[in-house]
Amino acid sequence: MEEQIIAMLGDICGADPGEIQPDTALFDEGILDSFGLVQLIVALEEAFGVALDPAELERAQMATPDAIAATVRAAQG
């Protein structure tokens, strides 16, 4: 799942997926911003069949690919 998320980040943010590691701080590194986050949430919902409410997500839940994967797994139940 982490590899899929990293590939999505590359597509959405224009980042080189080879430079994104599972523990990369996406916001701190300037890879992900608020607009990209919305696009990522939509892509995650479509790819993994989950519903993510941006208003209920903490920044820490979306801060790294590992954290995003944990958030998606929790949403999957």
Helices and strands as residue ranges (DSSP letters): H 2-13, G 17-19, H 34-48, G 54-56, G 59-62, H 65-76
